[in-house]
Amino acid sequence: MFIRKQKNNFTSLIRNAKQNYFKDKFSEHKNNSSKLWNLIKCLSKDGGENKSGISHIVENKVVITDSTSIAEIFNRYFIDIPTKYLASLAEYQGLTDVSFETSINFAILPITENDVLELLMSVPSHKATGDDGIGIKILMTAAPAIVPSLTRVLNLCLTKKHFPKAWKIANVSLFLKEMEAETIKNAFGQYQYPNSFETVGKTDLSFNEQISP
């Protein structure tokens, strides 16, 4: 009798400790859906081996065991969260125009030959050849001779605010994704479009580095 009483007390202590732990964790991560789902998954485990999901849930003191009903309860809960928060937010009044003067002038620095050479030599050698038919290995070999001219062309593009249309051309190849034989007849929308732009055109990354945070 004494052992049974102690066992019941021990079980009660464990149950209360678990309830308090998960209550605190749910309150702590109430705005983090990823953490909430991890907690829910943890609660649904039975000895660490149960992967069948949540077997039951209590709503309004009623035990729900139907999987569809359980899913709908969770869906309603997460759908209602933004509605509750939006109701407490003040109505958006729009942006206020602010006029101010600044002495800071934005300017794009000219691309240097070292920039172009570094970017050209860093392009992976396995990259596909572009519409011009010139492979990256050839460009790397000829880099000492073409970098000065290429640098002038790129800086001219920045100055004139114009990018050569030829560098925007890409070779497009169609190939069918793997699929079951019975779906071949519906394969029109199942194509991938790998493309290869001209390698020289990829050296404009130096411009992107200047304007990126």
C-alpha positions in Angstrom: 0.0 0.0 0.0 2.8 2.4 0.9 4.7 1.6 -2.4 1.5 2.2 -4.4 1.0 5.5 -2.8 4.6 6.6 -3.4 4.3 5.4 -7.0 1.2 7.5 -7.5 2.9 10.5 -5.9 5.9 10.1 -8.2 3.7 9.7 -11.3 1.8 12.9 -10.3 5.1 14.8 -9.8 6.3 13.8 -13.3 3.0 14.7 -14.9 2.9 18.1 -13.2 6.5 18.8 -14.2 5.8 17.9 -17.8 2.7 20.1 -17.9 4.6 23.1 -16.4 7.5 22.5 -18.8 5.4 22.5 -21.9 3.2 25.3 -20.7 6.2 27.5 -20.3 7.7 26.5 -23.6 4.5 27.1 -25.5 4.3 30.5 -23.9 7.9 31.2 -24.7 7.7 30.2 -28.4 4.1 31.4 -29.1 5.3 33.5 -32.0 7.6 30.9 -33.4 5.6 28.4 -35.5 8.7 26.1 -36.1 9.3 25.8 -32.3 5.6 25.2 -31.7 5.5 22.3 -34.1 8.6 20.8 -32.6 6.9 20.9 -29.2 3.7 19.4 -30.6 5.8 16.6 -32.2 7.5 16.0 -28.9 4.1 15.7 -27.1 2.8 13.3 -29.7 5.6 10.8 -29.2 5.0 7.6 -27.2 8.2 6.3 -25.7 10.1 8.0 -28.6 8.9 5.4 -31.1 5.4 6.6 -32.1 5.4 8.3 -35.4 1.7 8.1 -36.2 1.1 11.7 -35.1 -1.3 13.1 -32.5 -3.8 10.4 -31.4 -6.1 12.8 -29.6 -6.6 16.4 -28.5 -8.9 18.1 -26.0 -10.9 21.1 -27.1 -13.5 22.7 -24.9 -13.2 19.7 -22.5 -14.0 17.3 -25.3 -11.6 14.6 -26.4 -11.1 14.6 -30.2 -9.6 11.5 -31.8 -10.6 11.9 -35.5 -7.4 12.9 -37.4 -9.3 15.2 -39.8 -11.0 17.1 -36.9 -7.6 17.4 -35.1 -6.1 18.9 -38.3 -8.9 21.3 -38.6 -8.5 22.4 -35.0 -4.8 23.2 -35.5 -5.6 24.9 -38.8 -8.1 27.2 -37.1 -5.7 27.9 -34.3 -2.9 29.1 -36.6 -5.2 30.9 -39.0 -6.7 32.9 -36.0 -3.3 34.0 -34.7 -2.7 36.8 -37.3 -6.3 37.9 -37.0 -5.9 38.4 -33.2 -2.7 40.4 -33.7 -4.1 42.5 -36.5 -7.1 43.4 -34.4 -4.8 45.1 -31.9 -2.8 47.0 -34.4 -3.5 50.7 -35.1 -4.8 51.6 -38.6 -2.1 52.3 -41.1 -1.9 56.0 -41.7 0.6 56.0 -44.6 4.1 57.2 -44.9 5.0 60.8 -44.1 7.1 62.5 -46.6 10.4 63.7 -45.2 12.5 66.2 -47.0 16.2 66.4 -46.0 19.4 67.4 -47.6 22.5 65.3 -47.5 26.1 65.9 -48.6 26.5 62.2 -49.5 26.8 61.6 -53.2 26.3 58.0 -54.6 28.8 57.0 -57.1 29.7 53.7 -58.7 33.5 53.3 -58.8 35.1 52.2 -62.1 35.8 48.5 -62.5 39.5 47.8 -62.4 41.5 45.4 -64.5 42.3 43.4 -61.3 38.6 43.1 -60.6 37.8 41.7 -64.0 40.8 39.3 -64.0 39.9 38.0 -60.5 36.3 37.5 -61.5 37.2 35.9 -64.8 39.6 33.5 -63.2 37.1 32.5 -60.5 34.4 31.3 -63.0 34.2 27.4 -62.6 35.8 25.7 -65.6 32.8 23.4 -65.9 30.4 26.2 -66.7 28.5 25.8 -70.0 29.6 27.7 -73.1 27.4 30.6 -74.0 26.0 31.7 -77.3 29.3 33.0 -78.5 30.8 29.5 -78.4 33.8 30.6 -76.4 34.6 28.4 -73.4 35.8 29.6 -70.1 39.1 27.8 -70.4 39.9 29.8 -73.6 39.0 33.1 -71.8 41.2 32.2 -68.9 44.1 31.5 -71.2 43.6 34.7 -73.1 42.9 36.7 -69.9 46.1 38.8 -70.0 45.3 40.0 -73.5 41.6 40.6 -73.2 41.2 42.0 -69.7 42.2 45.6 -70.5 39.7 45.8 -73.4 37.0 44.0 -71.4 37.5 46.4 -68.5 37.0 49.4 -70.8 33.8 47.8 -72.3 32.3 47.2 -68.8 33.1 50.7 -67.6 31.6 52.1 -70.7 28.4 50.0 -70.0 28.2 51.7 -66.6 28.8 55.1 -67.9 26.3 54.8 -70.8 23.8 52.8 -68.6 23.5 50.2 -71.4 24.3 46.5 -71.3 25.1 44.7 -74.6 22.1 42.6 -75.8 24.4 39.9 -77.1 25.5 39.2 -73.5 21.9 38.6 -72.5 21.4 35.8 -75.0 21.3 32.3 -73.5 21.3 28.9 -75.1 18.2 27.0 -73.9 18.1 23.2 -73.9 14.9 21.2 -73.3 14.9 17.8 -71.6 12.2 15.8 -70.1 12.2 15.2 -66.4 12.0 11.7 -65.1 8.4 10.5 -64.8 6.1 7.5 -65.0 5.3 6.3 -68.5 1.5 7.0 -68.0 2.2 10.7 -67.5 4.2 11.2 -70.6 1.2 12.4 -72.5 0.9 15.3 -70.0 4.6 16.2 -70.2 4.2 19.5 -71.9 4.6 21.4 -68.6 7.3 19.0 -67.3 10.3 20.5 -69.2 13.3 22.1 -67.5 15.1 25.0 -69.2 18.8 25.0 -68.3 20.6 27.9 -69.9 24.1 29.2 -70.4 24.8 32.8 -70.8 28.0 34.2 -72.3 30.9 33.8 -69.9 32.1 37.4 -70.6 28.7 38.7 -69.5 29.1 37.2 -66.1 32.0 39.5 -65.3 29.5 42.3 -64.5 29.5 40.8 -61.0 31.9 43.6 -60.0 29.1 46.1 -60.4 26.8 44.0 -58.2 29.4 43.9 -55.4 29.5 47.7 -55.3 25.7 48.2 -54.9 25.1 45.2 -52.6 25.0 45.7 -48.8 
